[in-house]
Amino acid sequence: MNKEARVQFVIDKLKELYPTIPVPLDHKDPYTLLIAVLLSAQCTDVRVNQITPLLFAKADNPYDMVKMSIEEIKEIIRPCGLSPMKSKGIHGLSEILIEKHNGEVPQSFEALEALPAVGHKTASVVMSQAFGVPAFPVDTHIHRLMYRWNLSNGKNVAQTEKDAKRLFPRDLWNDLHLQIIWYGREYSPARGWSLEKDIITKTVGKKSLIEELEKTVSKK
């Protein structure tokens, strides 16, 4: 199977498995999505979805958020980890949104990435999920699966993003990045991996890589 055929198999199988695609992080608008994505760094989406209702009950917009102190924000978001940095980021970006963007989340990568604690991945999620702009945010699941599927060399997330954008049609990026995340969680996790369940890796994965994965699993 050549690379083009492997890419098409991935697209078709993901569409079959996830015809409707749930968004992992609960939110109601671009601002609450931005905050949720920021909180998700080194934290599970499940945990974020438990914490955001508590935070948003007090402040679900930048104007209310800046009325809270960094310490108050930190106390609420502590279970998400990295709370000192994240609380400063949330407070700081809320101030900038008011000062520079009339309280609205900007609709450009450049403006988003200029905000405190907002990196390229966070900006990409907001652009794709809040504004429908084609983007391919690469998280640990996508990075792992692009390597397992022999579609990227696993060197770094920047290279994985380039490869994903080169291989997959632009109009499918926003669906595919979510479908791959769900697939990774359900069928191709980092731990507790089973080749029998993981039909995509079984079909398109590099043979030597599959053997290596099976050896790693058998040792556990």
C-alpha positions in Angstrom: 0.0 0.0 0.0 1.6 3.3 -1.1 1.4 6.5 1.1 -1.5 7.9 -0.9 -3.5 4.7 -0.3 -2.6 4.6 3.4 -3.8 8.2 3.8 -7.1 7.4 2.1 -7.5 4.4 4.3 -7.0 6.5 7.4 -9.5 9.1 6.2 -12.2 6.5 5.3 -11.8 4.5 8.5 -12.0 7.6 10.7 -15.1 8.8 8.9 -16.7 5.4 9.3 -15.8 5.3 13.1 -16.7 8.9 13.8 -19.3 10.2 11.4 -20.3 12.8 14.0 -17.4 14.3 16.0 -17.8 15.5 19.6 -15.6 18.3 20.7 -13.5 17.1 23.7 -13.6 20.4 25.7 -16.9 21.8 26.9 -17.3 25.5 26.0 -20.0 27.9 24.8 -18.0 30.5 22.9 -14.5 31.4 21.7 -13.4 32.8 25.0 -14.4 29.8 27.1 -12.8 27.5 24.5 -9.6 29.5 24.7 -9.5 29.2 28.5 -10.3 25.5 28.4 -7.6 24.8 25.8 -5.1 26.7 27.9 -6.0 24.7 30.9 -5.7 21.4 29.0 -1.9 21.7 28.8 -0.5 18.6 30.6 -4.0 17.9 31.9 -6.7 15.6 30.7 -9.8 17.0 29.0 -12.0 15.1 31.5 -10.3 17.0 34.4 -10.6 20.3 32.5 -14.3 19.7 31.9 -14.7 19.2 35.7 -12.9 22.5 36.5 -14.2 24.9 33.9 -17.8 25.0 35.2 -16.4 26.2 38.6 -14.3 28.9 36.9 -16.9 30.0 34.4 -19.6 30.2 37.1 -17.5 33.1 38.5 -16.1 34.5 35.2 -17.0 33.3 31.7 -15.8 36.5 29.9 -12.7 38.6 30.1 -14.4 41.5 32.0 -15.4 39.3 34.9 -12.1 37.4 34.8 -10.0 40.5 35.4 -12.1 41.3 38.4 -10.8 38.1 40.0 -7.2 38.0 41.4 -4.6 35.7 40.0 -4.6 33.9 43.3 -8.4 33.3 43.1 -8.1 31.9 39.6 -5.1 29.7 40.7 -7.1 28.2 43.6 -10.0 27.1 41.3 -7.8 25.7 38.5 -5.2 24.0 40.8 -6.4 20.5 39.9 -5.4 21.1 36.3 -1.7 21.5 37.1 0.7 24.3 36.3 -1.7 26.6 38.1 0.7 29.5 38.8 1.6 29.9 35.1 -2.0 29.2 33.8 -3.6 31.6 36.3 -1.2 34.4 35.2 -1.9 33.6 31.6 -5.7 33.6 32.0 -5.6 36.9 33.8 -3.1 38.5 31.5 -4.8 37.5 28.3 -8.1 38.6 29.6 -6.6 42.1 30.2 -5.2 42.2 26.7 -8.5 41.1 25.1 -10.2 44.0 26.8 -7.4 46.5 26.0 -6.7 45.5 22.4 -9.6 43.5 21.1 -12.8 45.0 22.6 -13.2 41.9 24.9 -13.4 39.6 21.9 -11.1 36.7 21.0 -9.1 37.6 17.9 -9.5 35.6 14.7 -5.9 35.3 13.6 -3.0 33.0 14.5 -0.7 36.0 15.0 -2.9 37.8 17.4 -3.8 34.6 19.4 -0.1 33.6 19.7 0.7 37.1 21.0 -1.5 36.4 24.1 0.1 35.2 27.3 0.3 31.4 27.7 -1.1 30.9 24.2 1.1 28.8 21.9 0.7 27.6 18.4 -1.3 24.5 19.3 -3.8 26.4 21.5 -4.2 29.0 18.7 -4.8 26.3 16.2 -7.5 24.7 18.3 -9.3 28.0 18.7 -9.0 28.9 15.0 -10.4 25.5 13.9 -13.0 24.8 16.6 -14.2 28.4 17.3 -13.9 30.0 13.9 -13.8 27.1 11.4 -10.5 28.1 9.9 -8.6 25.1 8.6 -5.8 24.1 11.1 -4.2 20.9 12.4 -3.4 21.2 16.1 -1.0 18.4 17.0 -1.4 16.9 20.5 0.3 13.8 21.9 -2.3 11.5 20.3 -1.9 12.9 16.8 1.9 13.0 17.2 1.9 9.3 18.3 -0.4 8.1 15.6 1.1 9.9 12.7 4.3 8.1 13.7 2.6 4.7 14.2 0.9 5.1 10.9 4.2 5.7 9.2 3.0 9.2 8.0 5.6 11.2 9.9 9.0 10.5 11.4 8.0 11.4 15.0 10.9 13.9 15.2 8.8 16.7 16.7 5.3 18.1 16.7 6.2 20.9 14.3 7.3 18.2 11.7 4.2 16.1 12.4 1.9 19.2 11.8 3.7 19.9 8.5 3.3 16.3 7.4 -0.4 16.1 8.3 -1.1 19.3 6.4 0.8 18.1 3.4 -0.8 14.6 3.3 -4.4 15.4 4.3 -6.8 17.6 2.2 -7.2 21.0 3.8 -11.0 20.8 3.9 -10.7 17.8 6.2 -8.2 19.1 8.7 -10.7 20.3 11.3 -12.5 17.0 11.3 -9.5 14.8 11.1 -7.5 16.3 14.0 -10.5 15.6 16.3 -11.1 12.1 14.8 -7.5 11.1 15.3 -7.6 12.3 18.9 -10.7 10.1 19.6 -9.2 7.2 17.8 -6.0 7.5 19.7 -7.8 7.4 23.0 -10.1 4.6 22.1 -8.0 2.2 19.9 -4.4 3.3 19.9 -3.4 4.6 23.3 0.2 5.1 24.5 -0.4 2.4 27.2 -2.6 -0.6 27.1 -2.2 -0.8 23.3 -3.7 -3.8 21.4 -3.0 -4.4 17.7 -6.2 -6.4 17.3 -8.3 -3.3 18.3 -6.1 -0.9 16.4 -7.2 -1.6 12.8 -5.6 1.5 11.3 -2.1 0.8 12.7 -2.5 -2.9 11.8 -3.3 -2.0 8.2 -1.0 1.0 7.5 1.6 0.9 10.2 5.3 0.1 9.4 5.9 -3.6 10.0 9.1 -3.0 12.1 7.3 -0.5 14.2 4.4 -2.8 14.9 6.8 -5.6 15.9 8.5 -3.1 18.2 5.2 -2.1 19.8 4.2 -5.7 20.3 7.5 -6.4 22.0 7.0 -3.4 24.3 3.5 -4.6 25.2 4.6 -8.2 25.8 7.2 -7.1 28.3 4.7 -5.3 30.4 
